[in-house]
Amino acid sequence: MTAEGDELVDVIVVGFGIAGACAAISAAEAGASVLVIERAGAPGGSSALSGGEVYLGGGTSVQKACGFDDTPADMFAFLTAALGPHADAEKLRFYCDDSLDHFDWLLEHGVEFTPSLYDAPTWMPSTTDGLMWLGENSYPFDTLATPAPRGHRPPMPYFAGAPLMAALVAAAASAGVRTVVDTRVTSLVVEEGRVVGVRAKTYGAEREFAARRGVVLTTGGFVDNEDMLEAHVPALLGQAKVSDGLDDGSGITMAQAVGAATRRMHAHEVALTVLPALAARGILVNARGQRFVNEDTYPGTVSHAAVNHQPAPFWVIADEAAFDDIPPDDLWGVRPHHAAETLGELEQDLGMPAGSLEATVSAYNAHAALGKDPWFHKASKWLRPLQAPYAAVDVAAGFHPGDRESSTNGTGVAGFTLGGLHTTVDGEVLSLTGDPIAGLFAAGRATAGMHGEGYISGTSLGDGSYFGRRAGRSVAAQ
């Protein structure tokens, strides 16, 4: 690429979410000139709209301030189970062993975490606490590793992705990173087997950008591409999408066009709009009135157990004491949809088999009175016999954390993709033959990352930021 009018830099990063920000900062701090090309009108991407949790552990200062001693080994044991089956052991090992360094790096680049703990099940805290549980203290994970909370988040209630990205965008600017917005990259440029730049459009005008050392794709997943969903993740068709609306798989397909391999394209996260604060204090049942999971575990684990393995609809069964025990800010606008003095009446209202809910609650109450849950192992602190009158909450109706709508399509399910480009731990994109494609790197949800069949909040932002850093250093060294 030497045509007149080309822009030439050392490194081009495509996409300015958390993976792109961290790749750009690391490349710039390694001495490279860096240009980030962003399709939207401003940086942030889906990362800025997220809950803001970054999964970090191994003994961070925030963990220690909250009274927890953690190790990389315990972190690895938990994530291997929680992100599996088939989690990427090599990437997980690097991520866990380097977690303390990554935590310090984020602090050095302006990200803040308040040294206090939100000590209850939730999708995202209504407080500014900087640490939260993400299932580490629930069964079966508490039998596999010493529990320690690892969800680190900036000091903002509910959706904390905005201040997280604001800090990293500012850090990128301070490092000398240039940004072009409202510009969509349409293809990669290859010369003599090496990626040397990109073609793009800005308001319809075609442009070319050249890269001396390489291109890093951080363009997000493909949940907004219906054709790709139909081909790889049909379970997400018709569900709400967790994205900024631009996760259309464009980076993945551009890389495929030059011979890139993909991995685990079927993998995905589903989030059922069940209110964790209420489910932990009551029970979650399927269409047959049966429990199927410990309701106090990470709500994503609950969601997978429900959506992927149980008959819908899903109901949270609770009583007046359960509702009264929830702090108002954690109720998220949830109210009962059905109420009855007897479980038999509630069964009829919900269309359940006669006697099914009665049998479920009877067994639950008997065990709860003894402080035990031998069937699903919910922690004793959340066990209490349910008493009449009984209420049922339709999980598909959604909830409203803060002032944001969280379910708009009526299914109560939202999701995003986890599969993508096959990369090394240093972000090199591999070809169909397993060899690195010269000059091409990727990080974040455009790649397969650490995940197998499971998911934990904070591992997308953690994976994207950590492996974005590695990709940035790697491309700068070319």
Backbone torsions as a table, in degrees:
resi	resn	phi	psi	omega
1	MET	NA	102.8	-178.9
2	THR	-135.9	10.1	-176.7
3	ALA	-64.3	150.4	178.8
4	GLU	-61.9	134.9	179.5
5	GLY	99.6	-12.9	175.7
6	ASP	-63.4	148.0	170.4
7	GLU	-99.9	133.3	-174.1
8	LEU	-122.2	124.7	175.3
9	VAL	-137.2	175.5	176.2
10	ASP	-74.1	-47.0	-172.3
11	VAL	-132.7	133.3	171.8
12	ILE	-110.6	128.7	173.7
13	VAL	-111.3	127.1	-178.6
14	VAL	-104.5	108.5	-178.8
15	GLY	109.3	134.1	-173.8
16	PHE	-124.4	48.7	164.3
17	GLY	-87.8	-156.7	-174.8
18	ILE	-68.5	-37.0	179.0
19	ALA	-65.7	-43.6	179.1
20	GLY	-64.9	-40.8	179.4
21	ALA	-61.7	-47.0	-176.4
22	CYS	-71.5	-34.6	175.2
23	ALA	-64.0	-44.2	-178.6
24	ALA	-64.9	-44.3	179.7
25	ILE	-61.1	-46.8	-176.7
26	SER	-65.9	-39.9	178.5
27	ALA	-65.2	-42.5	-179.9
28	ALA	-65.4	-41.0	-179.7
29	GLU	-70.8	-16.6	174.4
30	ALA	-87.7	2.7	174.6
31	GLY	102.4	4.4	-178.7
32	ALA	-89.9	149.7	168.5
33	SER	-83.0	132.7	-168.9
34	VAL	-129.4	135.9	173.6
35	LEU	-123.8	128.0	174.1
36	VAL	-104.6	128.3	178.0
37	ILE	-107.2	119.7	-176.0
38	GLU	-117.2	131.3	-178.0
39	ARG	-70.6	-37.0	-178.7
40	ALA	-78.5	-179.3	-177.5
41	GLY	-82.0	-6.0	-179.8
42	ALA	-158.7	161.0	177.0
43	PRO	-67.9	167.8	173.8
44	GLY	131.1	-54.5	179.6
45	GLY	58.5	-158.6	178.9
46	SER	-63.6	-26.3	180.0
47	SER	-59.6	-39.1	-177.6
48	ALA	-70.8	-18.6	-179.6
49	LEU	-96.8	0.9	-172.7
50	SER	-84.9	178.6	175.4
51	GLY	-69.4	-17.7	174.7
52	GLY	87.2	2.3	179.6
53	GLU	-71.9	135.0	171.9
54	VAL	-117.2	124.3	-176.5
55	TYR	-80.9	110.5	-175.7
56	LEU	-137.7	148.5	-179.7
57	GLY	-163.8	-155.6	-179.0
58	GLY	87.3	3.5	180.0
59	GLY	108.0	47.0	178.5
60	THR	-68.0	162.6	179.0
61	SER	-63.1	-31.1	177.2
62	VAL	-68.3	-44.1	176.6
63	GLN	-59.1	-46.5	-178.3
64	LYS	-64.5	-38.6	178.8
65	ALA	-64.0	-28.2	179.2
66	CYS	-91.9	4.7	173.6
67	GLY	90.9	21.7	-177.5
68	PHE	-116.7	130.9	171.3
69	ASP	-100.2	119.6	-176.8
70	ASP	-123.2	158.0	178.3
71	THR	-133.5	154.2	173.9
72	PRO	-58.6	-32.6	-179.8
73	ALA	-65.2	-43.2	177.9
74	ASP	-67.5	-38.9	177.5
75	MET	-61.3	-44.3	179.7
76	PHE	-64.3	-42.4	-179.8
77	ALA	-62.6	-43.1	179.2
78	PHE	-64.8	-50.5	-175.7
79	LEU	-66.5	-33.7	176.9
80	THR	-58.9	-42.3	178.5
81	ALA	-74.8	-44.1	-173.5
82	ALA	-73.5	-32.5	-179.4
83	LEU	-93.8	-2.0	-179.6
84	GLY	-95.2	-176.7	2.0
85	PRO	-66.8	160.2	173.3
86	HIS	69.0	29.6	171.7
87	ALA	-65.0	154.9	-178.4
88	ASP	-80.3	100.4	-173.7
89	ALA	-63.0	-37.5	-178.8
90	GLU	-65.1	-47.8	179.5
91	LYS	-66.3	-39.2	178.6
92	LEU	-61.0	-41.6	-178.7
93	ARG	-63.0	-46.3	176.7
94	PHE	-60.1	-44.6	-176.0
95	TYR	-62.3	-44.6	-178.3
96	CYS	-71.8	-43.4	-179.4
97	ASP	-64.2	-30.2	-178.0
98	ASP	-99.6	10.0	-172.3
99	SER	-63.0	-41.9	179.0
100	LEU	-62.3	-43.2	176.8
101	ASP	-61.0	-41.2	-179.1
102	HIS	-67.1	-39.9	175.7
103	PHE	-57.6	-48.7	-179.9
104	ASP	-62.8	-38.2	179.0
105	TRP	-62.2	-42.9	178.5
106	LEU	-62.8	-42.9	177.0
107	LEU	-60.0	-43.6	-179.5
108	GLU	-63.4	-22.1	-178.4
109	HIS	-106.4	25.8	166.7
110	GLY	94.2	-0.6	179.2
111	VAL	-80.2	135.2	-176.7
112	GLU	-113.9	144.9	174.6
113	PHE	-136.9	119.8	178.0
114	THR	-70.9	133.2	-177.5
115	PRO	-80.1	63.4	177.0
116	SER	-145.3	156.4	-172.0
117	LEU	-111.0	133.7	167.4
118	TYR	-91.8	112.3	-166.4
119	ASP	-105.5	58.4	178.1
120	ALA	-160.7	156.4	177.3
121	PRO	-64.6	134.8	178.2
122	THR	-165.8	159.2	168.1
123	TRP	-74.8	-41.7	178.3
124	MET	-158.8	138.1	-176.2
125	PRO	-67.4	150.7	173.4
126	SER	-87.5	7.8	-175.4
127	THR	-116.6	-176.7	175.8
128	THR	-100.7	14.9	178.4
129	ASP	-56.9	141.6	-175.7
130	GLY	-93.7	0.5	-177.6
131	LEU	-140.6	141.4	-179.2
132	MET	-147.1	154.7	174.1
133	TRP	-78.2	144.5	176.3
134	LEU	-132.7	43.1	176.8
135	GLY	95.7	-4.6	-176.6
136	GLU	-61.5	-29.6	-177.0
137	ASN	-97.8	18.3	-178.9
138	SER	-120.0	160.1	179.0
139	TYR	-70.6	142.6	0.1
140	PRO	-90.2	1.6	-171.8
141	PHE	-65.3	-31.0	-179.9
142	ASP	-71.1	-9.7	175.0
143	THR	-93.9	-9.2	-175.1
144	LEU	-103.7	-23.6	-178.1
145	ALA	-157.1	154.7	175.8
146	THR	-63.0	122.0	-175.6
147	PRO	-65.7	136.2	171.6
148	ALA	-151.1	135.4	178.1
149	PRO	-71.7	137.9	-176.3
150	ARG	-131.6	6.1	177.1
151	GLY	-81.9	102.1	179.8
152	HIS	-97.0	131.1	-176.0
153	ARG	-142.6	146.9	177.7
154	PRO	-63.5	160.8	-174.2
155	PRO	-77.1	74.7	174.6
156	MET	-145.9	135.0	177.2
157	PRO	-63.4	147.1	175.0
158	TYR	61.1	-111.6	-172.8
159	PHE	-82.7	104.4	-175.3
160	ALA	-105.1	14.4	179.1
161	GLY	-67.0	-31.0	-177.4
162	ALA	-62.9	-51.2	178.4
163	PRO	-67.3	-30.1	175.8
164	LEU	-59.9	-50.1	-178.7
165	MET	-71.6	-33.2	178.1
166	ALA	-59.5	-41.0	179.4
167	ALA	-65.5	-43.0	-176.8
168	LEU	-74.2	-34.3	175.2
169	VAL	-63.8	-41.8	177.5
170	ALA	-64.3	-39.0	179.1
171	ALA	-65.2	-37.3	178.0
172	ALA	-64.1	-43.7	178.9
173	ALA	-62.6	-41.2	179.2
174	SER	-64.6	-28.3	179.3
175	ALA	-81.7	-2.3	178.1
176	GLY	92.2	12.7	179.3
177	VAL	-72.0	131.1	174.3
178	ARG	-91.8	151.4	-178.9
179	THR	-132.0	136.7	171.0
180	VAL	-119.1	124.3	-178.9
181	VAL	-110.4	175.8	-178.6
182	ASP	53.2	34.8	-176.2
183	THR	-132.4	121.5	-177.5
184	ARG	-102.5	120.4	175.4
185	VAL	-74.5	129.3	-175.3
186	THR	-106.2	-25.3	-180.0
187	SER	-164.4	162.7	175.1
188	LEU	-94.1	149.3	176.6
189	VAL	-104.9	126.9	-178.8
190	VAL	-119.9	130.8	174.6
191	GLU	-130.3	124.6	178.9
192	GLU	52.4	43.2	175.3
193	GLY	79.9	7.6	-178.1
194	ARG	-124.1	137.7	174.7
195	VAL	-74.8	121.2	-173.6
196	VAL	-121.5	5.2	179.4
197	GLY	164.8	-168.6	-178.2
198	VAL	-139.4	155.2	168.2
199	ARG	-104.7	145.0	-174.8
200	ALA	-149.4	169.6	175.4
201	LYS	-131.7	134.9	173.9
202	THR	-120.1	110.1	-175.8
203	TYR	51.2	40.5	177.4
204	GLY	88.8	-16.6	179.7
205	ALA	-82.4	127.9	-178.3
206	GLU	-78.7	140.4	-179.0
207	ARG	-139.4	161.0	173.7
208	GLU	-132.0	142.3	178.4
209	PHE	-129.7	131.1	-177.6
210	ALA	-107.2	145.6	-178.8
211	ALA	-127.3	122.4	-179.8
212	ARG	-67.7	-39.3	-171.4
213	ARG	-105.5	-30.0	177.7
214	GLY	157.5	175.6	-178.3
215	VAL	-120.5	136.0	176.2
216	VAL	-113.5	120.8	178.3
217	LEU	-92.6	118.3	177.0
218	THR	-133.6	55.5	-168.5
219	THR	-95.0	3.7	178.6
220	GLY	86.6	-178.3	-177.1
221	GLY	-83.6	-151.9	-175.6
222	PHE	-134.1	28.9	-178.3
223	VAL	-66.5	-21.0	179.7
224	ASP	-91.9	8.6	178.7
225	ASN	-110.4	102.0	-174.5
226	GLU	-63.3	-35.8	179.4
227	ASP	-65.3	-42.9	179.2
228	MET	-68.4	-36.4	176.0
229	LEU	-62.5	-44.6	-179.9
230	GLU	-61.2	-35.7	-178.5
231	ALA	-77.0	-33.5	-170.5
232	HIS	-121.1	-36.3	-174.2
233	VAL	-135.7	64.4	-177.8
234	PRO	-61.2	-18.5	178.2
235	ALA	-62.0	-22.3	-179.5
236	LEU	-92.7	-5.6	177.0
237	LEU	-64.4	132.1	179.3
238	GLY	82.8	-2.5	178.2
239	GLN	-97.5	164.0	174.3
240	ALA	-67.9	157.7	-174.6
241	LYS	-116.5	132.6	175.6
242	VAL	-93.7	94.5	-176.7
243	SER	-170.0	177.5	174.4
244	ASP	-93.6	8.2	-178.8
245	GLY	90.9	-3.9	-176.1
246	LEU	-117.5	13.5	178.2
247	ASP	-85.3	74.4	-171.7
248	ASP	-104.8	11.3	177.2
249	GLY	74.6	12.7	-173.7
250	SER	-62.6	-38.5	178.7
251	GLY	-65.5	-37.7	178.9
252	ILE	-64.1	-47.7	-177.1
253	THR	-70.1	-33.3	175.5
254	MET	-62.7	-41.4	179.2
255	ALA	-69.5	-38.5	177.1
256	GLN	-60.3	-34.0	-179.1
257	ALA	-64.4	-20.8	177.7
258	VAL	-108.8	19.4	172.0
259	GLY	99.7	12.0	-177.5
260	ALA	-73.9	146.9	175.3
261	ALA	-93.1	153.4	174.5
262	THR	-116.5	166.5	-177.0
263	ARG	-146.0	138.2	173.4
264	ARG	50.9	46.3	-178.6
265	MET	-65.7	-16.5	178.6
266	HIS	-80.2	-19.3	-172.3
267	ALA	-67.5	140.7	-177.6
268	HIS	-159.5	162.1	173.3
269	GLU	-107.9	138.0	171.4
270	VAL	-121.2	140.3	179.3
271	ALA	-124.7	114.8	176.8
272	LEU	-89.3	133.9	-175.3
273	THR	-80.1	56.6	171.4
274	VAL	-89.5	137.2	-179.2
275	LEU	-82.0	110.2	-176.0
276	PRO	-58.7	-38.4	-178.2
277	ALA	-61.5	-33.3	179.9
278	LEU	-85.3	-42.4	-178.7
279	ALA	-60.3	-39.4	179.8
280	ALA	-64.0	-30.4	-178.5
281	ARG	-90.7	-8.5	178.0
282	GLY	-129.6	-140.6	175.1
283	ILE	-137.4	152.3	175.4
284	LEU	-108.1	128.1	-177.9
285	VAL	-128.0	157.4	177.0
286	ASN	-90.6	-169.5	-176.8
287	ALA	-63.8	-20.6	179.6
288	ARG	-93.5	6.3	179.3
289	GLY	77.1	21.5	-175.4
290	GLN	-108.3	139.4	168.2
291	ARG	-73.1	157.2	180.0
292	PHE	-149.1	2.0	-176.6
293	VAL	-160.3	156.6	171.0
294	ASN	-76.4	117.5	-169.2
295	GLU	-71.8	-7.7	-178.3
296	ASP	-95.4	3.9	-179.8
297	THR	-82.2	178.5	179.1
298	TYR	-53.9	129.8	-174.4
299	PRO	-61.6	-23.1	174.2
300	GLY	-68.5	-36.7	175.4
301	THR	-64.6	-41.8	174.8
302	VAL	-59.4	-43.6	-178.1
303	SER	-62.4	-45.7	178.9
304	HIS	-61.5	-43.2	-179.6
305	ALA	-61.9	-35.7	-178.9
306	ALA	-78.8	-62.3	-169.9
307	VAL	-65.3	-38.6	-174.6
308	ASN	-88.9	-13.4	-171.0
309	HIS	-137.3	-3.9	-173.9
310	GLN	-127.2	154.6	177.1
311	PRO	-77.3	131.1	176.3
312	ALA	-84.7	162.7	4.4
313	PRO	-80.4	167.8	-179.4
314	PHE	-115.0	142.7	-176.9
315	TRP	-133.0	139.2	166.5
316	VAL	-94.2	122.8	177.9
317	ILE	-101.4	123.7	-176.6
318	ALA	-143.5	179.9	176.1
319	ASP	-131.4	-177.7	-175.6
320	GLU	-62.0	-38.4	-179.2
321	ALA	-63.5	-34.8	179.2
322	ALA	-64.7	-45.3	179.0
323	PHE	-64.9	-41.0	-177.6
324	ASP	-66.5	-23.7	-175.7
325	ASP	-83.1	-12.9	-176.0
326	ILE	-87.6	128.9	175.6
327	PRO	-58.0	140.3	-175.8
328	PRO	-52.7	-39.0	-178.4
329	ASP	-68.9	-16.5	-178.9
330	ASP	-99.7	2.8	178.6
331	LEU	-81.1	-25.6	173.6
332	TRP	54.8	35.0	176.2
333	GLY	75.9	7.5	-177.4
334	VAL	-78.5	131.6	178.0
335	ARG	-134.6	156.8	178.7
336	PRO	-62.6	145.0	175.2
337	HIS	-101.9	-22.0	176.4
338	HIS	-141.9	147.2	175.4
339	ALA	-143.5	146.8	-178.6
340	ALA	-157.6	154.7	178.1
341	GLU	-78.8	-25.3	180.0
342	THR	-127.0	155.1	178.0
343	LEU	-70.2	-28.4	176.2
344	GLY	-62.5	-42.5	177.1
345	GLU	-64.3	-41.2	-178.8
346	LEU	-65.2	-38.8	176.0
347	GLU	-56.9	-45.5	-179.8
348	GLN	-63.6	-45.1	-179.8
349	ASP	-60.1	-35.1	-175.3
350	LEU	-93.8	-1.2	178.3
351	GLY	70.6	30.1	-179.5
352	MET	-90.6	157.5	175.5
353	PRO	-57.8	140.7	-178.8
354	ALA	-58.0	130.5	177.9
355	GLY	85.2	-9.6	-175.0
356	SER	-68.5	-50.6	-178.9
357	LEU	-69.4	-35.7	177.3
358	GLU	-59.7	-43.1	179.9
359	ALA	-66.0	-40.4	-179.1
360	THR	-64.6	-49.2	-177.6
361	VAL	-69.0	-35.9	178.6
362	SER	-61.1	-45.8	179.3
363	ALA	-67.0	-41.6	179.9
364	TYR	-62.3	-45.8	-178.6
365	ASN	-64.2	-40.0	179.5
366	ALA	-62.5	-43.4	178.7
367	HIS	-70.5	-41.5	-178.0
368	ALA	-62.1	-34.9	178.7
369	ALA	-62.5	-24.7	178.4
370	LEU	-96.5	0.7	-179.6
371	GLY	73.0	27.4	-177.7
372	LYS	-132.6	154.9	172.1
373	ASP	-135.7	75.6	-173.0
374	PRO	-65.9	-19.4	-178.6
375	TRP	-81.9	-41.7	-174.9
376	PHE	-128.2	-6.7	170.7
377	HIS	66.6	37.2	170.0
378	LYS	-64.5	141.9	-177.0
379	ALA	-61.5	145.9	-174.3
380	SER	-61.8	-27.8	-178.5
381	LYS	-63.3	-20.4	-178.8
382	TRP	-103.1	1.0	-176.6
383	LEU	-90.0	129.7	176.2
384	ARG	-161.4	132.4	178.7
385	PRO	-58.6	135.8	177.8
386	LEU	-82.5	141.1	-175.7
387	GLN	-127.6	150.7	177.4
388	ALA	-65.6	148.5	-0.1
389	PRO	-76.7	153.4	-176.1
390	TYR	-104.7	148.5	178.7
391	ALA	-125.5	148.6	175.8
392	ALA	-124.2	130.3	177.8
393	VAL	-109.4	125.3	177.3
394	ASP	-76.0	111.3	-176.9
395	VAL	-61.7	-32.8	-178.0
396	ALA	-66.8	-15.1	-179.2
397	ALA	-72.8	-16.5	175.8
398	GLY	82.4	-172.5	179.6
399	PHE	-150.9	177.8	-173.9
400	HIS	-136.3	78.3	177.4
401	PRO	-65.8	128.3	-175.9
402	GLY	62.2	-127.0	179.2
403	ASP	-115.3	20.6	-175.8
404	ARG	-109.5	135.4	174.5
405	GLU	-69.2	136.5	-179.5
406	SER	-117.9	-3.1	174.0
407	SER	-152.8	121.9	-175.2
408	THR	-125.7	-8.4	-173.6
409	ASN	-106.6	1.2	173.8
410	GLY	88.7	-9.9	179.0
411	THR	-88.8	-21.7	-176.4
412	GLY	76.0	9.5	-177.3
413	VAL	-123.6	133.2	172.9
414	ALA	-131.2	158.5	-178.5
415	GLY	-162.8	177.2	174.8
416	PHE	-154.8	167.4	-174.4
417	THR	-91.8	151.8	179.6
418	LEU	-117.7	-16.9	-179.4
419	GLY	-84.2	164.4	179.2
420	GLY	174.0	-149.4	-175.8
421	LEU	-65.9	143.4	177.8
422	HIS	-83.8	118.7	-175.4
423	THR	-129.2	159.3	170.2
424	THR	-81.3	175.7	178.5
425	VAL	-66.1	-17.6	177.8
426	ASP	-100.2	14.3	172.7
427	GLY	84.2	2.6	177.7
428	GLU	-67.5	130.6	177.6
429	VAL	-82.0	128.7	-177.5
430	LEU	-92.6	147.1	178.2
431	SER	-85.4	178.1	178.5
432	LEU	-64.2	-20.7	177.2
433	THR	-90.5	-1.3	179.3
434	GLY	89.4	4.8	179.6
435	ASP	-97.0	147.6	176.3
436	PRO	-62.9	139.7	173.2
437	ILE	-85.0	116.3	-174.4
438	ALA	-56.3	130.1	175.6
439	GLY	81.8	2.7	-176.4
440	LEU	-120.6	126.8	-178.8
441	PHE	-133.0	162.0	179.2
442	ALA	-157.2	157.5	177.7
443	ALA	-157.6	166.2	178.0
444	GLY	80.0	-157.9	-173.1
445	ARG	-71.4	-6.7	171.1
446	ALA	-73.4	-10.0	-179.9
447	THR	-115.4	169.1	177.5
448	ALA	-73.9	-26.8	173.9
449	GLY	62.3	-150.9	-175.2
450	MET	-83.4	-19.7	-164.1
451	HIS	-76.9	145.4	167.3
452	GLY	-104.0	-117.1	-179.7
453	GLU	-90.0	-10.1	-175.4
454	GLY	-110.8	176.4	-177.7
455	TYR	-154.7	148.6	172.9
456	ILE	-137.4	135.6	177.9
457	SER	-54.5	142.2	-179.5
458	GLY	93.2	-15.9	-179.7
459	THR	-82.8	-18.9	172.1
460	SER	-74.5	-49.2	178.1
461	LEU	-66.3	-36.0	177.6
462	GLY	-67.8	-49.0	178.1
463	ASP	-59.3	-48.0	-177.7
464	GLY	-63.2	-42.8	-177.4
465	SER	-72.1	-44.1	-177.4
466	TYR	-68.8	-50.9	-178.7
467	PHE	-75.9	-20.5	168.9
468	GLY	-64.0	-43.0	176.4
469	ARG	-59.7	-45.9	-178.9
470	ARG	-63.2	-40.6	178.9
471	ALA	-65.0	-39.8	179.4
472	GLY	-62.6	-44.5	177.9
473	ARG	-64.7	-39.4	-177.1
474	SER	-66.5	-45.2	-179.2
475	VAL	-69.1	-33.6	179.2
476	ALA	-66.3	-25.5	-177.5
477	ALA	-84.8	-4.0	-177.3
478	GLN	-66.9	NA	NA
